[in-house]
Amino acid sequence: MKYIKEFYEYKQYEKLITINENELFYTFVDYYYNSELISNNDRTILESYTKYSLSDYLINENFFDKLKDRYDSAATVVKNIPDNAKNALNSIIDAAKTSVDFVKNLVSQLNVYINKMITVTSDKIRNKLKVDQNFIKQIKDTNAKNKDGLLKDMKECKNIVSFYKDKLTGIISSKLSTAFTQVVTSEDLPVEEKLNYMKESLVMGKNVISSLIHGIEKVPPFSWLGKVKEMAEKGVNNIVAALSYFTQQLGGPKFEIPVIASLLAIAFEYNVKGLAKHGLLEVIGLATLPAIAILIKTIAYVATFIAVILVIDDVCGLNLLVHSHGNDHEATPKGTATTPVAPKATPAPPATPAAPTNPGTTTEKNPTASAAPIK
């Protein structure tokens, strides 16, 4: 299993990270200021100089602006404080820096992974499904039996896919940042021990996370992911309800899509284990943590959901979503099948028709009785 260790590996996804590093740093400053990291005597001296909370003092001294260039240079804002108290303050600063880097590292790794799942992995699944004639037949049969119902479901799914593509990573990023911060600032381990775990993880690149965040399953979003897991384990037909619950918890829409639920159930047979087996899913080292594994499995369902909706959109010629190279864009609801929409009467620069998508490769046998194996 690959474990992403270097920051440059996820640099390109920085725009997806919604961590407020400034706020996060001061949260850790206050935590370590009130911890056993420093003595009561040093704390008393610092209070006599700051006259208010330490984080407020550092904010007023433009500490974080100096911190952006180099954390160590920020010590100049406390040059008038006695040496012993200054050393205590340096310990707080170093601990806060380590904690910020640790949380940001974890969230960044998961952000990259989640983003790849809902783009690259989803596209791979779509390529598998769209060349399987038995699955395509299931779509056509459903459309023939209940065209209006299918269209209604698909219009609802269009909004869901947009939520997953545009908002999911950012929302989860924020929630993960809060969750990991709560775990770091919990009282389950001595401060020095926690700091050693974080430093080892950052400097040596080791996956020692389980030693530090073993209580993560008690903190949102992981605390309610357990319910998602329970719902999904009742059978593939319940995964849609589990996804609806998951989406609601993230601030997205609740949804019921009864007409295309059976089509989704067929595709959901590509579970995380199957995806990894066939090279569609790259499992990272963090997946060794049960709570993280549940999150990954849920995102795998999201990736499959997106893939199915795009295939249905193609096969039924709805043109609700036009996709190319793994990116979706809204299209004018005109035209038929997968052919380009005819140009309007008003002269306009000619549009280059979308290139046909390359057929996918073979995949595992679909165990659903209602459909033949996906080939």
Backbone torsions as a table, in degrees:
resi	resn	phi	psi	omega
1	MET	NA	134.6	-178.9
2	LYS	-80.6	140.5	176.1
3	TYR	-123.1	117.0	-177.3
4	ILE	-72.1	117.9	-174.5
5	LYS	-111.9	-28.7	-171.5
6	GLU	-102.6	139.1	-176.4
7	PHE	-62.8	-33.4	-177.1
8	TYR	-64.5	-21.1	-178.6
9	GLU	-67.8	-22.9	179.1
10	TYR	-122.4	17.8	178.6
11	LYS	-57.0	-40.2	-175.1
12	GLN	-65.4	-15.4	-178.8
13	TYR	-103.1	11.0	-176.9
14	GLU	-56.7	-32.8	-177.9
15	LYS	-64.0	-17.7	-180.0
16	LEU	-85.2	-14.2	-175.8
17	ILE	-81.9	124.4	-176.2
18	THR	-108.9	25.2	179.3
19	ILE	-72.7	131.7	172.0
20	ASN	-88.5	92.5	-173.7
21	GLU	-62.7	-36.4	178.4
22	ASN	-60.2	-54.5	-178.9
23	GLU	-62.4	-39.7	-179.6
24	LEU	-62.8	-41.9	-179.7
25	PHE	-60.6	-47.0	-177.7
26	TYR	-69.5	-28.1	173.7
27	THR	-61.9	-44.5	179.3
28	PHE	-71.1	-34.2	177.1
29	VAL	-57.9	-50.1	-179.5
30	ASP	-64.1	-37.7	179.6
31	TYR	-63.0	-50.2	-177.5
32	TYR	-71.8	-28.6	176.9
33	TYR	-62.6	-35.9	-178.4
34	ASN	-97.0	10.9	-178.5
35	SER	-100.6	179.8	178.3
36	GLU	-77.6	5.8	178.7
37	LEU	-62.2	-32.6	178.0
38	ILE	-123.3	161.8	-178.2
39	SER	-82.1	160.8	176.9
40	ASN	-61.9	-34.8	179.3
41	ASN	-64.4	-46.4	178.3
42	ASP	-63.6	-36.4	179.4
43	ARG	-65.4	-39.7	178.9
44	THR	-64.5	-42.3	179.0
45	ILE	-64.3	-44.3	179.5
46	LEU	-61.6	-40.2	179.5
47	GLU	-63.2	-33.6	-178.8
48	SER	-69.8	-23.6	179.9
49	TYR	-93.3	-33.5	-175.8
50	THR	-84.3	-34.4	178.9
51	LYS	67.1	-4.7	173.8
52	TYR	-152.6	-168.1	-176.3
53	SER	-61.7	149.0	-177.2
54	LEU	-60.8	-40.5	-179.6
55	SER	-64.3	-39.4	177.3
56	ASP	-64.2	-39.2	178.7
57	TYR	-61.2	-47.7	-178.4
58	LEU	-67.5	-34.0	176.4
59	ILE	-63.6	-46.9	-179.3
60	ASN	-64.5	-25.3	179.3
61	GLU	-90.7	12.5	179.9
62	ASN	55.9	36.7	-177.2
63	PHE	-58.8	-45.9	-173.6
64	PHE	-69.8	-31.3	176.6
65	ASP	-60.7	-40.2	178.2
66	LYS	-73.8	-28.9	-178.7
67	LEU	-67.0	-28.0	-177.2
68	LYS	-61.7	-31.5	178.9
69	ASP	-83.3	-46.9	179.5
70	ARG	-165.6	127.3	-176.6
71	TYR	-58.8	-41.7	-175.2
72	ASP	-60.9	-34.6	-176.8
73	SER	-67.5	-15.7	-179.0
74	ALA	-69.0	-16.5	179.6
75	ALA	-63.1	-15.8	-179.7
76	THR	-65.4	-19.5	-178.9
77	VAL	-75.4	-10.3	-178.6
78	VAL	-121.2	32.1	-174.2
79	LYS	-64.8	-21.1	-177.6
80	ASN	-89.7	-3.0	-179.2
81	ILE	-81.9	141.5	178.8
82	PRO	-54.4	154.3	-172.4
83	ASP	-58.7	-44.8	-176.5
84	ASN	-64.4	-40.0	178.0
85	ALA	-71.7	-34.4	178.7
86	LYS	-64.5	-39.1	177.5
87	ASN	-63.4	-39.0	177.1
88	ALA	-63.6	-42.3	179.2
89	LEU	-64.1	-39.7	177.2
90	ASN	-61.6	-36.9	177.5
91	SER	-63.6	-40.4	178.2
92	ILE	-64.2	-45.4	-178.9
93	ILE	-61.5	-46.5	-179.4
94	ASP	-63.1	-41.4	179.8
95	ALA	-65.5	-41.6	179.1
96	ALA	-64.9	-41.1	178.5
97	LYS	-61.4	-47.5	179.7
98	THR	-58.7	-41.9	-178.1
99	SER	-67.7	-40.8	177.3
100	VAL	-61.9	-46.9	-179.5
101	ASP	-62.1	-38.6	-179.3
102	PHE	-64.4	-49.9	-179.5
103	VAL	-63.8	-45.5	-178.9
104	LYS	-63.0	-38.2	178.7
105	ASN	-62.0	-47.9	-179.8
106	LEU	-62.0	-49.4	-178.3
107	VAL	-63.1	-38.9	-179.6
108	SER	-64.2	-44.1	178.2
109	GLN	-58.7	-48.0	-178.5
110	LEU	-68.4	-34.4	177.0
111	ASN	-60.4	-46.9	178.9
112	VAL	-59.0	-46.2	-177.2
113	TYR	-63.5	-46.9	-179.8
114	ILE	-62.9	-43.1	-179.9
115	ASN	-62.6	-40.8	177.9
116	LYS	-65.0	-37.8	-178.7
117	MET	-64.0	-43.1	-176.0
118	ILE	-85.6	0.0	175.4
119	THR	-119.4	-73.7	-174.9
120	VAL	-64.6	-52.0	-179.0
121	THR	-63.4	-42.5	178.4
122	SER	-59.8	-39.8	-179.8
123	ASP	-66.9	-37.2	177.5
124	LYS	-64.9	-41.9	178.7
125	ILE	-64.3	-41.9	178.7
126	ARG	-59.5	-42.6	179.5
127	ASN	-63.3	-33.4	176.4
128	LYS	-67.7	-45.3	-174.8
129	LEU	-71.8	-37.7	-170.5
130	LYS	-73.7	-13.3	177.3
131	VAL	-103.5	0.6	177.7
132	ASP	-88.0	109.6	-173.2
133	GLN	-66.1	-30.5	178.7
134	ASN	-69.2	-39.8	176.9
135	PHE	-68.0	-40.9	178.0
136	ILE	-60.8	-39.9	178.9
137	LYS	-62.8	-39.6	177.4
138	GLN	-59.4	-41.3	179.0
139	ILE	-64.4	-47.0	-177.8
140	LYS	-64.0	-40.7	178.8
141	ASP	-63.3	-42.8	179.0
142	THR	-63.1	-41.7	179.3
143	ASN	-65.0	-38.1	-179.7
144	ALA	-68.7	-36.4	-177.8
145	LYS	-77.2	-35.1	-175.1
146	ASN	-149.3	69.9	-176.2
147	LYS	-62.2	-44.5	-178.7
148	ASP	-64.6	-41.7	179.7
149	GLY	-65.5	-40.2	178.8
150	LEU	-64.5	-42.5	179.5
151	LEU	-63.1	-40.2	178.8
152	LYS	-62.2	-46.1	178.1
153	ASP	-60.9	-42.2	-176.4
154	MET	-67.3	-35.4	176.9
155	LYS	-64.1	-37.0	177.0
156	GLU	-68.9	-39.6	-179.5
157	CYS	-67.4	-29.1	178.0
158	LYS	-58.3	-43.0	179.0
159	ASN	-68.1	-35.9	-179.7
160	ILE	-67.6	-45.1	178.9
161	VAL	-60.9	-41.2	178.4
162	SER	-61.2	-40.7	177.8
163	PHE	-62.3	-45.9	-179.6
164	TYR	-63.1	-43.0	-175.6
165	LYS	-73.5	-39.8	-170.6
166	ASP	-96.4	-27.5	-169.6
167	LYS	-123.1	-23.5	-170.7
168	LEU	-57.0	-51.2	-175.3
169	THR	-62.2	-43.3	-179.8
170	GLY	-64.0	-42.3	-179.4
171	ILE	-66.2	-46.7	179.3
172	ILE	-63.4	-37.9	177.8
173	SER	-55.2	-48.0	-179.3
174	SER	-63.9	-43.8	-178.6
175	LYS	-68.0	-38.0	177.8
176	LEU	-65.5	-39.9	178.3
177	SER	-59.1	-45.6	178.5
178	THR	-63.9	-42.4	-178.0
179	ALA	-63.7	-49.2	-178.5
180	PHE	-66.2	-33.6	176.8
181	THR	-64.7	-42.5	179.3
182	GLN	-62.8	-38.6	179.8
183	VAL	-68.4	-42.9	179.7
184	VAL	-62.9	-36.2	-176.8
185	THR	-92.4	7.7	177.3
186	SER	-75.5	169.9	-175.0
187	GLU	-104.9	21.6	-174.9
188	ASP	-79.5	-20.1	178.8
189	LEU	-131.4	150.9	174.4
190	PRO	-60.5	148.2	-175.9
191	VAL	-58.1	-46.9	-178.0
192	GLU	-61.1	-37.9	179.3
193	GLU	-65.8	-42.9	178.4
194	LYS	-62.8	-43.0	179.8
195	LEU	-63.0	-38.4	178.6
196	ASN	-64.4	-40.9	177.1
197	TYR	-61.2	-44.8	-178.1
198	MET	-66.1	-42.2	179.9
199	LYS	-65.4	-39.6	179.3
200	GLU	-64.3	-41.2	179.7
201	SER	-64.3	-41.6	-176.4
202	LEU	-75.4	-43.5	-173.9
203	VAL	-80.2	-43.2	-173.8
204	MET	-96.5	-10.8	179.5
205	GLY	71.7	18.1	-178.6
206	LYS	-82.2	151.3	177.4
207	ASN	-89.4	73.8	178.8
208	VAL	-99.9	15.7	-174.4
209	ILE	-59.6	-37.7	-175.8
210	SER	-60.8	-28.8	178.7
211	SER	-70.0	-22.8	-174.6
212	LEU	-102.3	-40.0	-172.3
213	ILE	-113.9	38.1	-179.8
214	HIS	-66.0	-16.5	178.4
215	GLY	-96.0	13.6	-174.4
216	ILE	-63.6	-26.7	-177.4
217	GLU	-66.5	-12.2	180.0
218	LYS	-91.1	-5.4	-174.1
219	VAL	-112.5	137.0	175.4
220	PRO	-61.3	145.4	4.1
221	PRO	-82.2	-5.2	-174.4
222	PHE	-69.0	-28.5	-178.4
223	SER	-65.2	-31.2	178.0
224	TRP	-100.2	-3.8	174.0
225	LEU	-70.2	-23.0	176.5
226	GLY	-60.2	-38.0	178.2
227	LYS	-67.5	-37.9	176.6
228	VAL	-59.2	-45.0	179.4
229	LYS	-61.0	-45.7	-179.3
230	GLU	-62.1	-42.8	-180.0
231	MET	-64.6	-43.6	-177.0
232	ALA	-68.4	-31.1	-177.7
233	GLU	-73.5	-8.3	177.7
234	LYS	-77.0	-7.8	177.9
235	GLY	136.0	159.4	-175.5
236	VAL	-60.3	-28.6	-179.8
237	ASN	-69.9	-14.0	-180.0
238	ASN	-97.5	-3.7	-176.7
239	ILE	-68.8	-33.4	177.5
240	VAL	-60.8	-44.2	178.4
241	ALA	-64.2	-38.2	178.6
242	ALA	-64.8	-41.6	178.2
243	LEU	-65.9	-37.8	178.0
244	SER	-61.9	-44.3	178.1
245	TYR	-62.6	-45.7	178.7
246	PHE	-58.0	-45.9	-178.2
247	THR	-65.4	-40.7	177.3
248	GLN	-61.1	-42.8	-178.9
249	GLN	-61.9	-25.1	179.4
250	LEU	-92.2	3.6	179.5
251	GLY	93.0	7.0	178.5
252	GLY	-89.4	-175.9	-175.9
253	PRO	-79.7	146.4	167.8
254	LYS	-77.6	143.9	-178.0
255	PHE	-146.5	149.5	171.7
256	GLU	-132.6	124.8	-176.3
257	ILE	-131.0	70.9	-170.7
258	PRO	-63.5	-32.5	-174.7
259	VAL	-71.2	-40.6	-177.2
260	ILE	-100.8	7.4	-179.1
261	ALA	-61.5	-38.0	-179.3
262	SER	-66.3	-34.4	177.5
263	LEU	-66.8	-40.4	177.6
264	LEU	-65.9	-37.4	-179.8
265	ALA	-61.0	-39.0	177.5
266	ILE	-61.0	-47.2	-176.9
267	ALA	-69.8	-30.5	-178.6
268	PHE	-68.3	-8.3	174.2
269	GLU	-64.2	-19.6	172.7
270	TYR	-78.1	76.5	-178.5
271	ASN	-78.6	179.0	-175.1
272	VAL	-58.6	-41.2	-178.8
273	LYS	-63.9	-41.7	178.9
274	GLY	-66.9	-39.1	179.1
275	LEU	-63.5	-42.9	-180.0
276	ALA	-66.9	-39.8	-179.3
277	LYS	-60.0	-37.7	-176.8
278	HIS	-98.3	14.5	174.4
279	GLY	76.1	13.1	179.8
280	LEU	-89.0	-16.0	-176.4
281	LEU	-129.9	124.6	178.0
282	GLU	-99.1	109.5	-174.5
283	VAL	-89.4	127.1	-177.7
284	ILE	-92.0	166.2	-177.2
285	GLY	-59.3	-30.5	-179.7
286	LEU	-63.4	-17.3	-179.1
287	ALA	-68.3	-9.3	176.3
288	THR	-69.1	-19.0	175.3
289	LEU	-82.6	124.7	-177.7
290	PRO	-53.0	-42.2	-178.0
291	ALA	-65.1	-41.0	178.1
292	ILE	-67.8	-37.3	179.3
293	ALA	-61.1	-38.1	177.9
294	ILE	-65.0	-42.0	178.1
295	LEU	-60.8	-44.8	-179.6
296	ILE	-62.3	-43.3	179.9
297	LYS	-63.9	-39.0	178.7
298	THR	-65.3	-41.9	178.1
299	ILE	-66.4	-30.6	175.4
300	ALA	-63.5	-37.7	175.3
301	TYR	-64.9	-39.5	177.4
302	VAL	-60.8	-44.9	180.0
303	ALA	-61.1	-41.5	179.0
304	THR	-67.3	-41.1	178.1
305	PHE	-57.1	-49.3	-180.0
306	ILE	-59.2	-44.9	-178.3
307	ALA	-60.2	-45.2	-178.6
308	VAL	-63.0	-44.5	-178.4
309	ILE	-61.8	-39.1	179.3
310	LEU	-68.0	-37.7	178.3
311	VAL	-67.4	-43.4	177.7
312	ILE	-60.8	-41.3	178.9
313	ASP	-59.9	-41.2	178.6
314	ASP	-66.5	-53.6	-172.5
315	VAL	-62.8	-39.2	-177.4
316	CYS	-88.1	-2.6	178.1
317	GLY	62.3	35.2	-177.2
318	LEU	-78.1	-31.0	-178.0
319	ASN	56.6	30.2	174.4
320	LEU	-73.6	-32.9	178.4
321	LEU	-132.8	125.2	175.0
322	VAL	-107.9	128.8	-173.8
323	HIS	-130.0	142.2	177.8
324	SER	-150.2	132.8	178.3
325	HIS	57.0	33.6	175.0
326	GLY	83.4	-0.4	179.9
327	ASN	-113.4	135.5	-177.5
328	ASP	-102.3	142.8	176.6
329	HIS	-138.5	146.4	176.8
330	GLU	-67.8	144.8	179.9
331	ALA	-125.2	157.8	175.4
332	THR	-64.3	126.7	-174.7
333	PRO	-72.7	64.7	177.9
334	LYS	-137.3	170.4	177.4
335	GLY	89.4	175.3	-178.5
336	THR	-132.2	157.7	178.5
337	ALA	45.7	-137.7	-177.2
338	THR	-107.8	13.9	178.8
339	THR	-78.7	152.2	180.0
340	PRO	-62.0	147.9	178.1
341	VAL	-67.5	136.9	-179.5
342	ALA	-64.5	144.1	-179.4
343	PRO	-66.8	150.3	178.9
344	LYS	-72.1	167.1	-179.4
345	ALA	-64.1	-35.5	179.1
346	THR	-66.9	126.3	-178.2
347	PRO	-55.7	138.3	179.2
348	ALA	-152.2	156.1	178.1
349	PRO	-58.2	134.6	-177.6
350	PRO	-63.7	137.8	179.5
351	ALA	-91.3	141.9	178.0
352	THR	-80.6	122.0	-178.4
353	PRO	-60.3	146.1	179.6
354	ALA	-65.9	137.4	179.2
355	ALA	-70.4	143.1	179.5
356	PRO	-63.1	141.6	-177.1
357	THR	-75.3	137.7	-179.5
358	ASN	-67.7	140.4	177.9
359	PRO	-64.3	151.7	-178.4
360	GLY	-85.1	-170.0	-179.3
361	THR	-109.5	-177.1	-176.4
362	THR	-71.7	158.0	178.9
363	THR	-139.3	-175.0	-175.4
364	GLU	-74.4	161.9	-179.7
365	LYS	-69.3	134.8	179.7
366	ASN	-83.9	120.2	-176.3
367	PRO	-80.5	-3.8	-178.0
368	THR	-70.2	130.0	-174.6
369	ALA	-64.7	-31.6	-173.8
370	SER	-76.2	-7.6	-179.3
371	ALA	-138.2	146.2	178.8
372	ALA	-72.2	165.0	-179.6
373	PRO	-57.9	142.3	176.2
374	ILE	-77.9	124.3	-174.7
375	LYS	-110.7	NA	NA
